[in-house]
Amino acid sequence: MTLALLTGGSLALRLALAGDPRGVFAWCVGALFIPSLALALGVWSGTSKLFEAVYVALWYAGPAHATPALDFMAASAATARGVMPAWFLALAGTLLVLAVTGRWRQLRG
């Protein structure tokens, strides 16, 4: 998540200076969703390859083509103003719980 914050921090700052709280929220959700997806898929699959494939496909279909239901970065203003950032925040939380659960099971057994 630190990498996402460092590389995209200028966009978050620009959104904040422009007075766009929904944009800042959507940016934060995207910065949380990506590492939580990576962590959960890595823990459960045991490799980074699943995340690499899923992320590229998701990024191509979502932010790259502004498909609202898959736009986890809220690349389009319409997505940032809608409910999708909240859905992706809930999904990020779920993925984190799945990652912790999976790692706990690995350590236990």
Secondary structure, DSSP 8 states (H G I E B T S, - for coil): -HHHHHHHHHHHHHHHHTT-HHHHHHHHHHHHHHHHHHHHHHHHHSSSHHHHHHHHHHHHHTTTTT-GGG-TT--SHHHHHSSHHHHHHHHHHHHHHHHHHHHHHHHH-
